[in-house]
Amino acid sequence: MPANKPIYVLGTGLSHDGSTCLLRDGEIIVAIEKERLSRIKHDGGNDCLTVNYCLSAAGITINDLALVVQVANFEKDNIYPSSFRGKRLFGDNCTIPFVTISHHLAHAYSAVGTSPFNTCNVIVIDGCGSPYAHCEDLKNAIIPDEANATTGLFGEKDSYYHFDGKQLTSLYKDFSVISLYDHKYPVHLPTSKHSIGGFYSMVSGYCFGNMDDAGKLMGLAPYGRDGVYTEEIFLLKDGRVFVNEEVLAMFTQPMDFLNRPLKENFQYYADIAKWVQQELERAVLYVFKQRLSLHKNDNICYAGGVALNAVCNTKIKYELGLENFYIEPAAGDNGLALGCAFYGWIELLKQPKKIPNQS
């Protein structure tokens, strides 16, 4: 490749909140969420709309790309799985290098690539990441119950990394069994049984009828009363977080637009939101303290859907005294494309990270 020819790396996320990002010589020139184009909230899957948008905005074609990096839910090294809903722009005879990476790795690189730091540690906490078998970032990491994780479907729930300026290294990765069809209680988590983000999403669905309304749940919490519920939702032990499944039996009155509307039962749902928000903060602070005690760094980055909880983030920053604390703005799955692109530039092409100078 001629020295004066730009190097284009495309990152694309095929989860919910799908997105695509295009780097030119290691800098973002365009990135777009699919919902902005399709006008369907939390749209994901097939990425034709977003890839076409990025290529058109840059005035290039697929053949100008040096590399494509993707991430998808529960898929690995497949251009056309059924969950992608139809053909994509990358044909069967695509000659462009095409790489698939795991979920938390993409979240982590989205923080690394957009942060103002040359070196940093990264914490990722979300609802559910990739299955254990699909993770390529296990080497050298502390992985509790690793023997169990190899025998069933276990998903990432929190990860901790160190970035030395050239490469990301895993320090700690925790997994939880994925249980999609456990209906022992009135409510159940959407994927992982012991997930902070998964529990919060479940309660979002309980209060609003939509698991993607976590931001509204955070906004509802201040209207709740302290002390109405005192049960511990999360069990904190051995550096890990577990859901106290017995509390699931308490969620017996999900919001119903006809029979139990939110407005007429506002205080009940506000009290639930207050309780769950406080418990989330307790659990996240515990994870941060435990992970930071393993490997200290002056620069801390944070990504994953739980990192969108701004109230909790304020407590992390001030209660832990973090002066250099970078929270990836696109911390949810909409930021996965950023991480894919920066993984391609830094990890695969071995190019230096560039400190971003734009919003």
C-alpha positions, 0 to 999 in steps of 0.5 A: 500500500502506498505510503500516501494512500489513506488507510480505512478501517470499518467497524460494525456492530450487529447487536441491538443498537446497531452502528458502523464506524469508519476510521481514516488513518486511525481517526474517526471520520464518520460513525452512525447508529442504525436507528438514525437512518431506519427511524426504528428505536434500538434497531440492529442486525443487518448493517447495510444502511450504516455501512452504505452511509459511512462509505458514502460520507467518506466518498469511498467504496468497499474496495477502498477498505483495508480491514473490516471488524465486526461484533455480533451477539452469539455469533462468531466468524460468520458474514451471513448468520440468520440473525443478520436478517438478509444479505449484507454488502460483503459478498461471499467472494469478499477479499477484504480481511474480515475479523469478528471480535467478542462483545466486551473486547469491542466495548473496551476498545471503544473506550481505549480509542476515544479516551484522552489517555495514552495508557489506561485500565478499562472496566466493562459492565453490561447486561450480557456479553459474548459466550465464554467459547467466543471470547479471544481475550481470556489469556492471562485473565483471572477467570473465576469458575473457569471449569464450569464456564467451559461446560455450558453457555456462560456469558460475559458480565464484567471485564477488566483490562489494561492498555499499555499504549499498544495492546489491551490485556485482560486482567479479570473476566467474570461470567454468568450462566445464561438462562433464557427459559427460567420461569420459576419466578414472576419475572426473569432476567433477559439473558444472564442469571447474575448480571447487574445490567440484566437485572436493571433491564428486567426492572425497566421492563417491569415498570415501563413495559420495555427492557430498553427504558433503563434511562427512564428507570434511572429518572424515576428513582428520585421519586421513590422513598427510602426504606420501602424495600430493604432486601439485598438484590445483589449478593457481593462475595469473593469479588463477584456480584450475584443476583439474590434470586429470592427477590424475584418473587417480589415482582408480582405487579408489572406495569399494565397499560390497561389494568395497572398503568404507571400513572395510577400506580406511580409511587409503587413503581417509583419506590421499586426504581429507588430500591433497584437504583441504590442496589445497582450503585452498591454492586457497581461500586463493589466491582470497581473497588475489587477490580482496581485493587487488582491492578492500579492505574491513574487513568480509568475508562468505563464502558458497557451499558451500565456505564450509561447510569450517570447517577451511579457514575457520579458516585464512582468518581467521587466516592473512589476519588478517580481524578482521571475517569473517562466514561465512553459516551456511546457506552452501550451497544451503539458504541461497539462499532467504535471498538471494532474499528479501533481494535482493527487499527491498534491491535490488528494493523499495529498502528499507534493510537491517536489521541482524539481531538474532536467531540 
